[in-house]
Amino acid sequence: MRDVAVVAFSQRQMKEMDGSPTCVELLVPIFGELYEQTGWTKKDIDFWCSGSSDYLAGRSFSFVSAVDAIGALPPVMESHVEMDAAWALYEAWVKIQTGEIDTAAVYGFGKASAGVLRRTLSLQLDPYTVQPLWPDTVSLNGLQAREGLEKGLWDEKATAEVVARSMTDAAANEWAIRKGATSVDDVLAQPMYADPLRRWDIAPVSDGAAAIVIAAGDKAYEARETPAWITGFEHRIEPIALNARDLTTSTSTALAGRAAGTAGVDLAELHAPFSHQEIILREALGLASDVTVNPSGGALTANPMFTAGLNRIGEASRRIWAGESEKALAHSTSGPVLQQNLVCTLASKKGSN
């Protein structure tokens, strides 16, 4: 296996896109920041891969227009996934492993505020038995939260603690939508939004874009003195049928974590769009109590569709670059109620496991 590292990361996330910029207008400055961080130009990037959704954009092949942000010359090798850009990063990582390329830029973008997101996400459900009922994403996750409460796996105080810590930790994150010192009592004082979920238990509808650059071997040191080396990368999926799995556990996360190698992790960025899901993910990954979780505030403070998972990898990489972590874990989820999950582990030293 080739040693591959994250060497650059840039993002924008907001409640609504001010002035409704196109994806090109949003991505061009982000790409500019990647070039500035690495000292590279477009010709130094061997492969480009993006993550977005035609359903969300409301038009076919919407990702093609985003390619304009890369520029026409010189020509590029490009690919796309119809999901969070964390999976686009996985594709780029695999392509580097083949030896075909040495560097890759991965980006994602989504404008969730443009439509009714909760209804749009119903389109990913089983088309024969569930989708015709139009259960929205908040209601489905409310069912998951209720099942965990009834089983005694967590209580309202435990989920409120997740919310309070996330919003407080997000204070230093300029891109967080929700942030500021918050107490558990503040969270519990909120009225129910979708019983048993309160408004802050649910990630805000967010717009945004993000991009990451990865590089192999010595090429990584050309871009950054202390790269964040990818030590494990895996994703697993579970049945789409909601009654075919236990919603209070995450088998796919546990399997992906085991394959990626979570031993020695001191920091974790978990893509948990609902407060109770952080509890499920911590259990699935076997994270010790002393592991720092979501120091960026996580998805509860900003959850841009198709980049929130990529942001977790970028945020974990930043902590390694800053010397705040020696081995970090980043997680991304896709599909209804934690159906598909990806785990990426990163370390400050090449060859660490």
CORBEL-V409697 format. One record per residue. N is the residue number from 1. OMEGA is omega in radians with two decimals (999 if undefined). Layout:
# CORBEL-V409697
n=N omega=OMEGA
n=N omega=OMEGA
This chain:
# CORBEL-V409697
n=1 omega=3.13
n=2 omega=3.05
n=3 omega=-3.11
n=4 omega=-3.09
n=5 omega=2.98
n=6 omega=-3.05
n=7 omega=3.11
n=8 omega=-3.13
n=9 omega=3.07
n=10 omega=-3.11
n=11 omega=2.94
n=12 omega=3.04
n=13 omega=-3.02
n=14 omega=3.14
n=15 omega=3.05
n=16 omega=3.13
n=17 omega=-3.11
n=18 omega=3.12
n=19 omega=3.12
n=20 omega=3.10
n=21 omega=3.05
n=22 omega=3.11
n=23 omega=3.12
n=24 omega=3.14
n=25 omega=3.14
n=26 omega=-3.03
n=27 omega=-3.07
n=28 omega=3.11
n=29 omega=3.09
n=30 omega=3.08
n=31 omega=3.11
n=32 omega=3.11
n=33 omega=3.08
n=34 omega=3.12
n=35 omega=-3.13
n=36 omega=-3.13
n=37 omega=-3.05
n=38 omega=-3.01
n=39 omega=-3.13
n=40 omega=3.00
n=41 omega=-3.10
n=42 omega=-3.08
n=43 omega=3.11
n=44 omega=-3.13
n=45 omega=-3.07
n=46 omega=-3.00
n=47 omega=3.10
n=48 omega=3.12
n=49 omega=-3.06
n=50 omega=3.07
n=51 omega=3.13
n=52 omega=-3.11
n=53 omega=3.05
n=54 omega=3.10
n=55 omega=-3.11
n=56 omega=-3.13
n=57 omega=3.12
n=58 omega=3.10
n=59 omega=-3.09
n=60 omega=3.08
n=61 omega=-3.13
n=62 omega=-3.10
n=63 omega=-3.12
n=64 omega=3.14
n=65 omega=3.14
n=66 omega=3.14
n=67 omega=3.11
n=68 omega=3.14
n=69 omega=3.12
n=70 omega=-3.11
n=71 omega=-3.03
n=72 omega=-3.06
n=73 omega=-0.14
n=74 omega=-3.14
n=75 omega=-3.10
n=76 omega=2.98
n=77 omega=-2.96
n=78 omega=3.10
n=79 omega=-3.04
n=80 omega=2.98
n=81 omega=-3.13
n=82 omega=3.13
n=83 omega=-3.11
n=84 omega=-3.08
n=85 omega=3.02
n=86 omega=3.10
n=87 omega=3.01
n=88 omega=3.09
n=89 omega=3.10
n=90 omega=3.11
n=91 omega=-3.14
n=92 omega=3.12
n=93 omega=3.11
n=94 omega=-3.12
n=95 omega=3.06
n=96 omega=3.14
n=97 omega=3.13
n=98 omega=-3.10
n=99 omega=-3.11
n=100 omega=-3.12
n=101 omega=3.08
n=102 omega=-3.12
n=103 omega=3.12
n=104 omega=3.01
n=105 omega=-3.10
n=106 omega=-3.12
n=107 omega=3.10
n=108 omega=3.14
n=109 omega=3.12
n=110 omega=3.14
n=111 omega=-3.06
n=112 omega=-3.08
n=113 omega=-3.05
n=114 omega=-3.11
n=115 omega=3.11
n=116 omega=-3.00
n=117 omega=-3.08
n=118 omega=3.12
n=119 omega=3.14
n=120 omega=-3.10
n=121 omega=3.06
n=122 omega=-3.11
n=123 omega=3.13
n=124 omega=-3.11
n=125 omega=-3.14
n=126 omega=-3.00
n=127 omega=-3.07
n=128 omega=-3.00
n=129 omega=-3.04
n=130 omega=-3.08
n=131 omega=3.13
n=132 omega=3.10
n=133 omega=-3.14
n=134 omega=3.03
n=135 omega=-3.08
n=136 omega=-3.01
n=137 omega=3.14
n=138 omega=3.14
n=139 omega=3.12
n=140 omega=3.13
n=141 omega=3.00
n=142 omega=3.07
n=143 omega=3.11
n=144 omega=3.13
n=145 omega=3.14
n=146 omega=3.13
n=147 omega=3.11
n=148 omega=3.10
n=149 omega=-3.10
n=150 omega=3.11
n=151 omega=-3.14
n=152 omega=-3.12
n=153 omega=3.04
n=154 omega=3.08
n=155 omega=-3.08
n=156 omega=3.12
n=157 omega=-3.13
n=158 omega=3.12
n=159 omega=3.09
n=160 omega=3.10
n=161 omega=3.09
n=162 omega=-3.13
n=163 omega=-3.09
n=164 omega=-3.14
n=165 omega=-3.11
n=166 omega=-3.10
n=167 omega=3.10
n=168 omega=3.14
n=169 omega=-3.08
n=170 omega=-3.07
n=171 omega=-3.10
n=172 omega=-3.11
n=173 omega=-3.05
n=174 omega=-3.09
n=175 omega=3.13
n=176 omega=3.11
n=177 omega=3.07
n=178 omega=3.09
n=179 omega=3.14
n=180 omega=-3.12
n=181 omega=-3.09
n=182 omega=3.14
n=183 omega=3.07
n=184 omega=3.14
n=185 omega=3.10
n=186 omega=-3.12
n=187 omega=-3.09
n=188 omega=-3.14
n=189 omega=3.12
n=190 omega=3.05
n=191 omega=3.08
n=192 omega=3.08
n=193 omega=3.04
n=194 omega=-3.01
n=195 omega=0.19
n=196 omega=-3.08
n=197 omega=2.98
n=198 omega=-3.04
n=199 omega=-3.09
n=200 omega=3.03
n=201 omega=-3.02
n=202 omega=3.12
n=203 omega=3.12
n=204 omega=3.00
n=205 omega=-2.98
n=206 omega=2.99
n=207 omega=3.08
n=208 omega=3.09
n=209 omega=3.13
n=210 omega=3.13
n=211 omega=-3.12
n=212 omega=3.01
n=213 omega=3.05
n=214 omega=-3.11
n=215 omega=-3.09
n=216 omega=2.98
n=217 omega=-3.09
n=218 omega=3.11
n=219 omega=-3.14
n=220 omega=-3.13
n=221 omega=3.05
n=222 omega=-3.06
n=223 omega=-3.07
n=224 omega=-3.10
n=225 omega=-3.13
n=226 omega=-3.13
n=227 omega=3.03
n=228 omega=-3.02
n=229 omega=3.10
n=230 omega=-3.10
n=231 omega=3.11
n=232 omega=-3.08
n=233 omega=-3.10
n=234 omega=3.00
n=235 omega=-3.12
n=236 omega=-3.10
n=237 omega=3.12
n=238 omega=-3.10
n=239 omega=3.11
n=240 omega=3.13
n=241 omega=-3.05
n=242 omega=-3.14
n=243 omega=-3.13
n=244 omega=-3.14
n=245 omega=3.08
n=246 omega=-3.06
n=247 omega=-3.10
n=248 omega=3.04
n=249 omega=3.10
n=250 omega=-3.12
n=251 omega=-3.12
n=252 omega=3.08
n=253 omega=-3.14
n=254 omega=-3.13
n=255 omega=3.12
n=256 omega=3.12
n=257 omega=3.13
n=258 omega=-3.13
n=259 omega=-3.12
n=260 omega=3.13
n=261 omega=-3.08
n=262 omega=-3.13
n=263 omega=3.09
n=264 omega=3.14
n=265 omega=3.11
n=266 omega=-3.14
n=267 omega=3.14
n=268 omega=2.99
n=269 omega=-3.05
n=270 omega=3.10
n=271 omega=-3.10
n=272 omega=-3.09
n=273 omega=3.09
n=274 omega=-2.98
n=275 omega=-3.10
n=276 omega=-3.11
n=277 omega=3.05
n=278 omega=3.12
n=279 omega=3.11
n=280 omega=-3.08
n=281 omega=3.10
n=282 omega=3.13
n=283 omega=-3.11
n=284 omega=-3.10
n=285 omega=3.12
n=286 omega=-3.11
n=287 omega=3.13
n=288 omega=-3.09
n=289 omega=-3.11
n=290 omega=3.09
n=291 omega=3.09
n=292 omega=-3.08
n=293 omega=3.06
n=294 omega=3.08
n=295 omega=3.09
n=296 omega=-3.02
n=297 omega=3.07
n=298 omega=-3.06
n=299 omega=3.12
n=300 omega=-3.13
n=301 omega=3.05
n=302 omega=-3.03
n=303 omega=-3.14
n=304 omega=-3.12
n=305 omega=3.06
n=306 omega=2.98
n=307 omega=-3.08
n=308 omega=3.11
n=309 omega=3.08
n=310 omega=3.11
n=311 omega=3.13
n=312 omega=3.11
n=313 omega=3.12
n=314 omega=3.14
n=315 omega=3.10
n=316 omega=3.12
n=317 omega=3.13
n=318 omega=-3.13
n=319 omega=3.10
n=320 omega=3.10
n=321 omega=-3.08
n=322 omega=-3.12
n=323 omega=-3.14
n=324 omega=3.12
n=325 omega=3.05
n=326 omega=3.05
n=327 omega=-3.08
n=328 omega=3.11
n=329 omega=3.07
n=330 omega=-3.06
n=331 omega=3.05
n=332 omega=3.13
n=333 omega=3.12
n=334 omega=-3.13
n=335 omega=-3.08
n=336 omega=3.06
n=337 omega=3.05
n=338 omega=-3.11
n=339 omega=-3.10
n=340 omega=-3.04
n=341 omega=-3.12
n=342 omega=3.10
n=343 omega=3.09
n=344 omega=3.07
n=345 omega=-3.07
n=346 omega=-3.12
n=347 omega=-3.11
n=348 omega=-3.10
n=349 omega=3.12
n=350 omega=3.11
n=351 omega=3.11
n=352 omega=3.09
n=353 omega=999
